[in-house]
Amino acid sequence: MTNVPACAMCASTAPTTRIAYEPWCCSACCTDTYALDATRPSSLVVPRVAHRKPITVYQCDTCGIRALGEQRCEDCTTFMRKVGIGGRCPCCEDLITVAELVGEEVIATS
């Protein structure tokens, strides 16, 4: 008996007649996997709210300072560019975006 890898959907290791390169134990698990992938968004989705500015991180291109909800740099008195939706890191109090934290793009729904 050969070593059969676990099914990607149900983790079954029961011997089956599947082809060695298929990650599923049966056609039902294959179908379930594709159905699950179809409902899972490829990026984080943030619901649309009336005012997103208070949770938006901005960064000054001149001095590199970040601000939360403020578009104008206090030091340079220039407008900053939007980095993304975010807030203060609970560990170090630095301003970070959700995309930097989870490594995925954040999409605002309309």
Contacts in CASP RR format, 6 or more apart in sequence:
PFRMAT RR
TARGET T0000
AUTHOR 0000-0000-0000
METHOD contacts of the structure
MODEL  1
MTNVPACAMCASTAPTTRIAYEPWCCSACCTDTYALDATRPSSLVVPRVA
HRKPITVYQCDTCGIRALGEQRCEDCTTFMRKVGIGGRCPCCEDLITVAE
LVGEEVIATS
1 15 0 8 1.000
4 13 0 8 1.000
4 14 0 8 1.000
4 15 0 8 1.000
4 16 0 8 1.000
5 13 0 8 1.000
5 23 0 8 1.000
6 12 0 8 1.000
6 13 0 8 1.000
7 13 0 8 1.000
7 23 0 8 1.000
7 24 0 8 1.000
7 25 0 8 1.000
7 26 0 8 1.000
7 29 0 8 1.000
8 23 0 8 1.000
8 24 0 8 1.000
8 29 0 8 1.000
8 33 0 8 1.000
9 24 0 8 1.000
9 25 0 8 1.000
9 29 0 8 1.000
9 30 0 8 1.000
9 32 0 8 1.000
9 33 0 8 1.000
10 25 0 8 1.000
10 29 0 8 1.000
12 25 0 8 1.000
14 25 0 8 1.000
16 25 0 8 1.000
16 26 0 8 1.000
18 24 0 8 1.000
18 25 0 8 1.000
18 26 0 8 1.000
22 30 0 8 1.000
24 30 0 8 1.000
24 33 0 8 1.000
41 107 0 8 1.000
43 104 0 8 1.000
43 105 0 8 1.000
43 106 0 8 1.000
43 107 0 8 1.000
44 98 0 8 1.000
44 99 0 8 1.000
44 102 0 8 1.000
44 104 0 8 1.000
44 105 0 8 1.000
44 106 0 8 1.000
44 107 0 8 1.000
45 106 0 8 1.000
45 107 0 8 1.000
45 108 0 8 1.000
45 109 0 8 1.000
46 85 0 8 1.000
46 98 0 8 1.000
46 106 0 8 1.000
46 107 0 8 1.000
46 108 0 8 1.000
46 109 0 8 1.000
47 109 0 8 1.000
48 108 0 8 1.000
48 109 0 8 1.000
48 110 0 8 1.000
52 85 0 8 1.000
52 108 0 8 1.000
53 69 0 8 1.000
53 71 0 8 1.000
54 68 0 8 1.000
54 69 0 8 1.000
55 68 0 8 1.000
55 69 0 8 1.000
55 85 0 8 1.000
55 86 0 8 1.000
55 87 0 8 1.000
56 68 0 8 1.000
56 69 0 8 1.000
56 82 0 8 1.000
56 83 0 8 1.000
56 84 0 8 1.000
56 85 0 8 1.000
56 86 0 8 1.000
57 66 0 8 1.000
57 67 0 8 1.000
57 68 0 8 1.000
57 69 0 8 1.000
57 82 0 8 1.000
57 83 0 8 1.000
57 84 0 8 1.000
57 85 0 8 1.000
57 86 0 8 1.000
57 87 0 8 1.000
57 95 0 8 1.000
57 96 0 8 1.000
57 97 0 8 1.000
58 66 0 8 1.000
58 67 0 8 1.000
58 68 0 8 1.000
58 69 0 8 1.000
58 70 0 8 1.000
58 71 0 8 1.000
58 80 0 8 1.000
58 81 0 8 1.000
58 82 0 8 1.000
58 83 0 8 1.000
59 65 0 8 1.000
59 66 0 8 1.000
59 67 0 8 1.000
59 80 0 8 1.000
59 81 0 8 1.000
59 83 0 8 1.000
60 66 0 8 1.000
60 67 0 8 1.000
60 73 0 8 1.000
60 75 0 8 1.000
60 76 0 8 1.000
60 78 0 8 1.000
60 80 0 8 1.000
61 78 0 8 1.000
61 80 0 8 1.000
61 81 0 8 1.000
62 73 0 8 1.000
62 76 0 8 1.000
62 78 0 8 1.000
63 73 0 8 1.000
63 75 0 8 1.000
63 76 0 8 1.000
65 73 0 8 1.000
65 74 0 8 1.000
65 75 0 8 1.000
65 80 0 8 1.000
66 80 0 8 1.000
66 83 0 8 1.000
66 94 0 8 1.000
66 95 0 8 1.000
67 73 0 8 1.000
67 74 0 8 1.000
67 80 0 8 1.000
67 95 0 8 1.000
68 86 0 8 1.000
68 87 0 8 1.000
68 88 0 8 1.000
68 95 0 8 1.000
70 80 0 8 1.000
71 79 0 8 1.000
71 80 0 8 1.000
72 78 0 8 1.000
72 79 0 8 1.000
72 80 0 8 1.000
73 79 0 8 1.000
73 80 0 8 1.000
83 97 0 8 1.000
84 97 0 8 1.000
84 98 0 8 1.000
84 99 0 8 1.000
84 106 0 8 1.000
85 97 0 8 1.000
85 98 0 8 1.000
85 106 0 8 1.000
85 108 0 8 1.000
86 95 0 8 1.000
86 96 0 8 1.000
86 97 0 8 1.000
86 98 0 8 1.000
86 101 0 8 1.000
87 95 0 8 1.000
87 96 0 8 1.000
87 97 0 8 1.000
88 94 0 8 1.000
88 95 0 8 1.000
88 96 0 8 1.000
89 95 0 8 1.000
89 96 0 8 1.000
97 106 0 8 1.000
98 106 0 8 1.000
99 105 0 8 1.000
99 106 0 8 1.000
END
